[in-house]
Amino acid sequence: MTGMTDMMKKAVIVYGAGISGRGAAAVLAQLGRQVFLFNDNPCTIDDELLAALQAAGGALVIGEEAFTEALAQAELVVLSPGVPCDNKNVLQAEAASGVEVISEVELAYRLYGGHMAAITGTNGKTTTTTIVGEMFKRLPVPSAVGGNIGLALSKEVQSLPKEAWLAAELSSFQLEKVVSFCPDIAVVLNLTPDHLERHHTMEAYGDAKKNIFRKQGAEQVTVLNYDDPEVRSWAKDSKAQICFFSRKTVLPQGIFMQNGNFVIKWNNTTKVVCNIDELKLFGGHNEENVLAAIAAGFFAGVAVEDMADVLRNFRSIEHRLEYVRTVKGVPYYNDSKATNTDSAIKALEAFTKGHIILVAGGHDKLTELEPMMALVKEKCDALILLGEAKERFQAAAQAAGVENIVLAADYDEAVAKAYAMAQPPQVVLLSPACSSYDMFKNYPERGRYFKKLVNALPL
């Protein structure tokens, strides 16, 4: 891997003062680099980080003029995930002589000498990465989880030795500006329309995802979802060993389901990990997540018995089909992490008996609504809509023949209306199919507010 020695000539700009940016700036400052932590808009950082930046000759800088001044001193620009590549300042940096522009994930890779399983996909990344992280804890070496989950990846790898294993959740944003990034195991879960407001086309979105395995060779492994035709076709684009996983097809080699069992078949050896009935997770999407996690654990050297034990004890992560409580015989579920229509579809499919009162809406990503609304008509007894997207969602639902559509001004009203109408055997499901930015800072804040409201309902 590329070391830090070739990056010691001049200053570094870390673009974006969020979690990733602050983490990267702290790590670089501790390494003695002169770091300018840049943010487009006024912000504050903690005194300890500011002091560390200033001690190495750096600073927190705000605004375009300050960026141009810092760029004159910099040879490296590290982008936080939230900074789009077509940003004016980014384009200015790319045009500047002697300046390299990389993602925070690329920086982390250059800092880290250990092993990594990197996981991407439109949906299921957090659940899969969390399971893989639990499996890696069973290895006789240090392990950690980072990336799009928890700490900045560069911060997470800081104290890990070369024998360690890291489970990294990576979004398309994080993969846009990688250069030498080459994980031991690259996992692609699925690809459905998302983030088109940033990537503009599905081709560009998929192209960013492919960066997870582009630098891999014969010594590495690319794990692909056989059941997703687009992802399956990416096998031709990887130079690594290909391992498919499938919940629908018994594969000649790979990780698959057979008679309810999760099966590993590799190099003429077949092993059963466990049966689906032993799991606390439910839904076809979670079966795919488990298969992908087994693949990552297997190639990292986790024993089958340890993988089985992790899976038997793993519960749904917060905000992902998370059971909240049962009120008057009606269970309430928090699926706030469903920030796109495909994720909401998977949540609806998980409730095989239907009778769902669905709470949806939020900041509209302008994705296609017809497939989701067709399923809403089939599965839902009522659709409660709110947020910026509610009018477009309402029109799509009406076009699909959904009859019981209720509009709400906010979450208090949405939960109150769900409570007023819900009767057994119905379930109340928050699965917004939208991001949260119209009402909340992020999907965890949205999910926790929903849970607060549900937990306050009278029995």
C-alpha positions as CSV (number, residue, x, y, z in Angstrom):
1,M,0.0,0.0,0.0
2,T,1.0,3.6,-0.5
3,G,2.6,5.0,2.7
4,M,2.4,8.5,4.1
5,T,6.1,9.3,3.2
6,D,5.1,10.5,-0.3
7,M,2.5,12.8,1.2
8,M,4.8,14.8,3.5
9,K,5.8,17.6,1.1
10,K,3.0,20.2,1.6
11,A,-0.3,20.9,3.3
12,V,-3.5,18.9,3.1
13,I,-7.0,20.2,2.8
14,V,-9.7,18.1,4.3
15,Y,-12.9,19.2,2.7
16,G,-16.0,18.9,5.0
17,A,-16.1,19.3,8.8
18,G,-18.5,16.4,9.5
19,I,-17.7,13.1,11.2
20,S,-15.4,11.9,8.3
21,G,-13.7,15.2,7.8
22,R,-13.0,15.8,11.5
23,G,-11.7,12.3,11.9
24,A,-9.4,12.6,8.9
25,A,-8.1,16.0,10.0
26,A,-7.3,14.7,13.5
27,V,-5.4,11.7,12.2
28,L,-3.4,13.8,9.8
29,A,-2.6,16.5,12.4
30,Q,-1.4,13.7,14.8
31,L,1.0,12.6,12.0
32,G,2.4,16.1,11.9
33,R,0.8,17.2,8.7
34,Q,-0.3,20.8,8.1
35,V,-4.0,20.4,7.7
36,F,-6.6,23.0,6.6
37,L,-10.0,21.7,7.6
38,F,-12.3,23.4,5.1
39,N,-16.1,23.8,5.3
40,D,-18.3,25.7,2.8
41,N,-20.5,27.2,5.6
42,P,-19.6,28.6,9.0
43,C,-19.2,25.9,11.6
44,T,-17.3,25.1,14.9
45,I,-15.1,22.2,15.9
46,D,-14.0,21.1,19.4
47,D,-11.1,23.0,21.0
48,E,-8.9,19.9,21.1
49,L,-9.0,19.4,17.3
50,L,-8.6,23.1,16.6
51,A,-5.5,23.2,18.8
52,A,-4.1,20.1,17.1
53,L,-4.6,21.7,13.7
54,Q,-2.9,25.0,14.8
55,A,0.0,23.2,16.4
56,A,1.0,21.8,13.0
57,G,0.4,25.1,11.2
58,G,-3.1,24.4,10.0
59,A,-6.5,25.9,10.7
60,L,-10.3,25.7,10.3
61,V,-11.0,27.6,7.1
62,I,-14.4,28.7,5.7
63,G,-15.5,30.1,2.4
64,E,-14.3,30.0,-1.2
65,E,-11.6,32.7,-0.9
66,A,-10.1,30.8,2.1
67,F,-10.2,27.6,0.0
68,T,-8.3,29.1,-2.8
69,E,-5.6,30.4,-0.4
70,A,-5.3,27.0,1.2
71,L,-5.1,25.3,-2.2
72,A,-2.0,27.3,-3.1
73,Q,-0.2,25.5,-0.2
74,A,-1.7,22.0,-0.6
75,E,-0.7,18.9,-2.5
76,L,-3.6,16.8,-1.3
77,V,-7.3,17.4,-0.9
78,V,-9.3,14.8,1.1
79,L,-13.0,14.8,0.4
80,S,-15.7,14.0,2.9
81,P,-18.5,11.8,1.5
82,G,-21.0,14.6,1.5
83,V,-18.9,16.7,-1.0
84,P,-20.0,16.0,-4.6
85,C,-17.2,15.6,-7.2
86,D,-18.7,18.3,-9.4
87,N,-18.5,20.9,-6.6
88,K,-16.8,24.1,-7.9
89,N,-14.0,23.9,-5.3
90,V,-13.3,20.2,-6.1
91,L,-13.1,21.0,-9.8
92,Q,-10.7,23.9,-9.0
93,A,-8.5,21.5,-6.9
94,E,-8.4,18.9,-9.7
95,A,-7.3,21.6,-12.2
96,A,-4.6,22.9,-9.9
97,S,-1.0,21.8,-10.6
98,G,0.5,19.2,-8.3
99,V,-2.7,18.6,-6.3
100,E,-4.2,15.1,-5.8
101,V,-7.9,14.8,-4.9
102,I,-8.9,11.6,-3.0
103,S,-11.7,10.4,-0.8
104,E,-11.4,9.9,3.0
105,V,-11.7,6.2,2.4
106,E,-8.6,6.3,0.1
107,L,-6.7,8.2,2.9
108,A,-7.7,5.4,5.3
109,Y,-6.5,2.8,3.0
110,R,-3.1,4.5,2.6
111,L,-2.8,4.7,6.4
112,Y,-3.8,1.1,7.0
113,G,-1.7,-2.0,6.5
114,G,-4.1,-4.6,7.7
115,H,-6.9,-6.7,6.2
116,M,-10.3,-5.4,5.1
117,A,-13.7,-6.6,4.0
118,A,-15.4,-3.7,2.2
119,I,-19.2,-3.8,1.8
120,T,-21.3,-1.7,-0.6
121,G,-24.8,-1.8,-2.2
122,T,-27.9,0.3,-2.3
123,N,-29.5,-1.5,0.7
124,G,-28.4,-3.8,3.5
125,K,-24.9,-2.3,4.0
126,T,-25.2,-1.5,7.6
127,T,-26.8,-4.8,8.6
128,T,-24.3,-6.8,6.6
129,T,-21.3,-4.8,7.9
130,T,-22.5,-5.1,11.5
131,I,-22.8,-8.9,11.2
132,V,-19.4,-9.2,9.6
133,G,-18.0,-7.1,12.4
134,E,-19.4,-9.5,14.9
135,M,-17.9,-12.4,13.0
136,F,-14.5,-10.7,12.9
137,K,-14.6,-10.5,16.7
138,R,-14.3,-14.3,16.8
139,L,-10.9,-14.1,15.0
140,P,-7.8,-14.3,17.1
141,V,-6.7,-10.8,16.0
142,P,-7.9,-7.3,16.6
143,S,-10.9,-6.1,14.5
144,A,-13.0,-3.1,14.0
145,V,-16.0,-1.7,12.1
146,G,-16.0,1.7,10.3
147,G,-16.8,3.8,7.2
148,N,-20.4,4.7,6.6
149,I,-21.1,3.3,10.0
150,G,-19.6,4.7,13.2
151,L,-16.3,6.5,13.1
152,A,-14.5,7.9,10.0
153,L,-12.5,5.0,8.4
154,S,-9.2,6.9,8.8
155,K,-9.9,7.3,12.5
156,E,-10.9,3.7,12.9
157,V,-7.7,2.2,11.3
158,Q,-5.4,4.4,13.3
159,S,-4.7,1.9,16.1
160,L,-5.1,-1.3,14.2
161,P,-2.1,-3.6,13.6
162,K,-1.3,-5.3,10.3
163,E,-2.9,-8.6,11.3
164,A,-6.2,-6.9,12.1
165,W,-9.5,-7.3,10.1
166,L,-11.7,-4.3,9.4
167,A,-15.3,-4.5,8.3
168,A,-16.0,-1.3,6.2
169,E,-19.4,-0.1,5.1
170,L,-18.9,2.1,2.0
171,S,-21.4,4.2,0.2
172,S,-21.1,5.3,-3.5
173,F,-20.1,8.8,-2.2
174,Q,-17.1,7.3,-0.4
175,L,-16.0,5.3,-3.3
176,E,-16.1,8.1,-5.9
177,K,-12.5,9.3,-5.4
178,V,-10.5,6.1,-4.5
179,V,-7.2,5.6,-6.3
180,S,-5.3,2.6,-4.9
181,F,-8.0,1.2,-2.7
182,C,-7.9,-2.6,-2.7
183,P,-9.7,-4.5,0.0
184,D,-9.0,-8.2,0.6
185,I,-12.8,-8.9,0.2
186,A,-15.1,-6.7,-1.7
187,V,-18.9,-7.3,-1.3
188,V,-21.6,-5.9,-3.5
189,L,-25.1,-6.5,-2.2
190,N,-27.4,-5.0,-4.8
191,L,-28.0,-2.0,-7.1
192,T,-31.2,-0.2,-7.3
193,P,-32.0,3.5,-8.1
194,D,-30.7,5.8,-5.4
195,H,-28.8,9.1,-4.9
196,L,-29.6,10.1,-8.5
197,E,-29.7,13.7,-7.3
198,R,-26.0,13.4,-6.9
199,H,-24.9,10.8,-9.5
200,H,-27.5,11.9,-12.1
201,T,-27.5,8.5,-13.9
202,M,-27.7,4.8,-12.8
203,E,-24.5,4.3,-14.9
204,A,-22.6,6.8,-12.9
205,Y,-24.0,5.4,-9.6
206,G,-23.0,1.9,-10.5
207,D,-19.6,3.0,-11.8
208,A,-18.9,4.5,-8.3
209,K,-19.8,1.2,-6.7
210,K,-17.5,-0.8,-9.0
211,N,-14.5,1.1,-7.5
212,I,-14.8,-1.2,-4.5
213,F,-13.1,-4.0,-6.5
214,R,-11.4,-2.2,-9.4
215,K,-7.9,-2.6,-8.0
216,Q,-8.3,-6.1,-6.9
217,G,-6.3,-9.0,-8.4
218,A,-6.1,-12.8,-8.1
219,E,-5.2,-12.7,-4.4
220,Q,-8.4,-10.9,-3.5
221,V,-12.1,-11.9,-3.6
222,T,-15.1,-10.1,-5.0
223,V,-18.4,-11.3,-3.6
224,L,-21.5,-10.5,-5.8
225,N,-25.2,-11.0,-5.5
226,Y,-26.1,-13.7,-8.1
227,D,-29.8,-12.8,-7.7
228,D,-29.3,-9.2,-8.9
229,P,-28.7,-9.4,-12.7
230,E,-26.8,-6.1,-12.9
231,V,-24.5,-7.0,-10.0
232,R,-24.0,-10.5,-11.3
233,S,-22.8,-9.1,-14.6
234,W,-20.1,-7.2,-12.8
235,A,-18.1,-10.5,-12.5
236,K,-16.5,-9.7,-15.9
237,D,-15.2,-6.4,-14.5
238,S,-13.3,-7.9,-11.6
239,K,-9.8,-9.5,-11.8
240,A,-10.3,-11.1,-8.4
241,Q,-11.7,-14.5,-7.5
242,I,-15.5,-14.3,-7.9
243,C,-17.8,-15.7,-5.2
244,F,-21.5,-15.4,-5.9
245,F,-24.2,-15.6,-3.2
246,S,-27.8,-16.5,-3.8
247,R,-31.0,-17.1,-1.9
248,K,-32.8,-18.4,-5.0
249,T,-30.4,-20.6,-6.8
250,V,-28.3,-23.6,-5.6
251,L,-24.9,-22.6,-7.0
252,P,-22.2,-25.0,-8.2
253,Q,-19.8,-23.0,-6.1
254,G,-20.5,-20.1,-3.7
255,I,-22.8,-19.2,-0.8
256,F,-26.4,-20.1,-1.1
257,M,-29.6,-21.3,0.5
258,Q,-30.9,-24.9,0.2
259,N,-33.8,-26.3,2.1
260,G,-33.7,-23.3,4.5
261,N,-30.0,-23.8,5.2
262,F,-27.2,-21.3,4.6
263,V,-24.6,-23.3,2.7
264,I,-21.0,-22.7,1.8
265,K,-19.7,-24.7,-1.2
266,W,-16.1,-23.9,-2.2
267,N,-13.3,-25.9,-3.6
268,N,-15.3,-29.2,-3.5
269,T,-16.1,-28.7,0.2
270,T,-19.7,-28.2,1.4
271,K,-20.6,-26.8,4.9
272,V,-23.9,-25.9,6.4
273,V,-23.7,-22.8,8.6
274,C,-27.2,-22.8,10.1
275,N,-30.9,-22.8,9.2
276,I,-33.1,-19.8,8.6
277,D,-35.4,-20.9,11.4
278,E,-32.6,-20.3,13.9
279,L,-32.3,-16.6,13.1
280,K,-34.0,-13.7,14.8
281,L,-33.8,-11.6,11.6
282,F,-36.7,-11.9,9.1
283,G,-37.3,-11.0,5.4
284,G,-35.7,-12.0,2.1
285,H,-33.4,-9.0,2.1
286,N,-31.9,-10.1,5.4
287,E,-31.4,-13.6,4.0
288,E,-29.2,-11.9,1.3
289,N,-27.4,-9.9,4.0
290,V,-26.6,-13.1,5.9
291,L,-25.4,-14.9,2.8
292,A,-23.0,-11.9,2.0
293,A,-21.8,-11.8,5.6
294,I,-21.1,-15.5,5.6
295,A,-19.0,-15.0,2.4
296,A,-17.0,-12.3,4.1
297,G,-16.5,-14.3,7.2
298,F,-15.5,-17.4,5.3
299,F,-12.8,-15.8,3.3
300,A,-11.5,-13.9,6.4
301,G,-11.0,-17.3,8.1
302,V,-13.9,-17.2,10.6
303,A,-14.9,-20.7,11.7
304,V,-18.3,-22.0,10.6
305,E,-19.3,-22.7,14.2
306,D,-18.5,-19.1,15.1
307,M,-20.4,-17.7,12.2
308,A,-23.4,-19.8,13.2
309,D,-23.3,-18.6,16.8
310,V,-23.1,-14.9,15.7
311,L,-26.1,-15.4,13.3
312,R,-28.2,-17.2,15.9
313,N,-27.8,-14.3,18.4
314,F,-27.9,-11.3,16.0
315,R,-30.9,-9.0,16.2
316,S,-32.0,-6.4,13.8
317,I,-30.0,-3.2,14.0
318,E,-31.6,0.0,15.2
319,H,-33.8,1.7,12.5
320,R,-33.9,-1.4,10.3
321,L,-37.1,-3.3,10.7
322,E,-36.6,-2.7,14.4
323,Y,-39.5,-3.9,16.6
324,V,-40.5,-1.0,18.9
325,R,-43.5,-2.3,21.0
326,T,-47.0,-3.8,20.7
327,V,-49.9,-1.5,21.5
328,K,-53.4,-2.9,21.8
329,G,-52.3,-6.0,20.0
330,V,-50.7,-4.1,17.1
331,P,-46.8,-4.3,16.7
332,Y,-45.0,-1.1,15.6
333,Y,-41.8,-1.3,13.6
334,N,-39.2,1.4,13.0
335,D,-37.6,1.1,9.5
336,S,-36.3,4.7,9.4
337,K,-33.2,3.5,7.5
338,A,-35.4,2.8,4.5
339,T,-34.3,6.0,2.7
340,N,-35.2,4.8,-0.8
341,T,-38.1,3.0,-2.5
342,D,-36.3,-0.3,-2.9
343,S,-35.5,-0.5,0.8
344,A,-39.2,0.2,1.6
345,I,-40.2,-2.5,-0.9
346,K,-38.0,-5.0,1.0
347,A,-39.6,-4.0,4.3
348,L,-43.1,-4.5,2.9
349,E,-42.2,-7.9,1.5
350,A,-40.9,-9.0,4.9
351,F,-44.4,-8.9,6.3
352,T,-45.8,-11.9,4.3
353,K,-49.3,-11.6,5.8
354,G,-49.8,-7.9,4.8
355,H,-52.2,-5.8,6.8
356,I,-49.7,-3.0,7.1
357,I,-50.4,0.6,8.0
358,L,-47.4,2.3,6.3
359,V,-46.0,5.6,7.4
360,A,-43.9,7.0,4.5
361,G,-42.6,10.2,3.0
362,G,-39.8,12.8,3.7
363,H,-37.2,14.4,1.5
364,D,-38.0,13.2,-2.0
365,K,-35.2,11.5,-3.9
366,L,-37.3,11.6,-7.1
367,T,-37.0,7.8,-7.6
368,E,-39.6,5.8,-9.5
369,L,-42.6,5.0,-7.4
370,E,-44.7,2.6,-9.4
371,P,-43.2,-0.7,-8.1
372,M,-43.5,0.4,-4.5
373,M,-47.1,1.7,-4.9
374,A,-48.1,-1.6,-6.6
375,L,-46.9,-3.4,-3.5
376,V,-48.5,-0.9,-1.2
377,K,-51.9,-1.6,-2.9
378,E,-51.3,-5.4,-2.3
379,K,-49.9,-5.2,1.3
380,C,-51.2,-2.1,3.0
381,D,-54.5,-1.4,4.7
382,A,-53.6,2.3,4.9
383,L,-50.9,4.6,3.7
384,I,-50.0,7.6,5.9
385,L,-47.9,10.2,4.0
386,L,-46.0,13.2,5.3
387,G,-43.0,15.4,4.4
388,E,-41.9,17.1,1.2
389,A,-42.7,14.0,-0.9
390,K,-46.3,13.5,0.2
391,E,-48.0,15.0,-2.8
392,R,-46.0,13.1,-5.3
393,F,-46.4,9.9,-3.3
394,Q,-50.1,10.5,-3.0
395,A,-50.5,11.0,-6.8
396,A,-48.5,7.8,-7.4
397,A,-50.5,5.8,-4.8
398,Q,-53.8,7.0,-6.3
399,A,-52.6,6.0,-9.8
400,A,-51.8,2.5,-8.5
401,G,-55.3,2.2,-7.0
402,V,-54.4,2.6,-3.3
403,E,-57.6,3.6,-1.6
404,N,-56.9,4.5,2.0
405,I,-54.5,7.4,1.8
406,V,-54.1,9.7,4.8
407,L,-52.0,12.9,4.8
408,A,-50.3,14.1,8.0
409,A,-48.5,17.4,8.8
410,D,-45.8,15.9,11.0
411,Y,-44.8,12.7,12.8
412,D,-47.0,13.4,15.9
413,E,-50.0,13.5,13.7
414,A,-48.9,10.5,11.6
415,V,-48.4,8.3,14.7
416,A,-51.7,9.5,16.2
417,K,-53.6,8.7,13.1
418,A,-52.0,5.2,12.9
419,Y,-52.9,4.6,16.5
420,A,-56.4,5.6,16.0
421,M,-57.0,3.2,13.0
422,A,-54.8,0.2,13.9
423,Q,-56.4,-3.0,14.9
424,P,-55.0,-6.6,15.1
425,P,-53.8,-8.3,12.9
426,Q,-52.4,-5.1,11.4
427,V,-48.9,-3.8,12.0
428,V,-47.7,-0.2,11.9
429,L,-44.5,0.3,9.9
430,L,-42.4,3.4,9.5
431,S,-40.6,2.8,6.2
432,P,-40.3,6.3,4.6
433,A,-38.7,5.5,1.2
434,C,-37.2,9.0,1.5
435,S,-34.3,10.7,3.2
436,S,-35.0,12.6,6.4
437,Y,-33.5,16.0,5.6
438,D,-36.8,17.9,5.4
439,M,-37.6,17.3,9.0
440,F,-34.6,15.8,10.7
441,K,-30.8,15.9,10.7
442,N,-30.6,12.2,9.7
443,Y,-32.5,8.9,9.7
444,P,-31.4,7.9,13.2
445,E,-32.9,11.1,14.6
446,R,-36.1,10.4,12.6
447,G,-36.3,6.8,13.9
448,R,-35.7,7.8,17.5
449,Y,-38.5,10.4,17.4
450,F,-40.8,7.8,15.9
451,K,-40.0,5.4,18.7
452,K,-40.5,8.1,21.3
453,L,-44.0,8.8,20.0
454,V,-44.8,5.1,19.9
455,N,-43.5,4.5,23.4
456,A,-45.8,7.3,24.6
457,L,-48.9,5.7,23.2
458,P,-51.5,4.6,25.8
459,L,-52.2,0.9,26.1
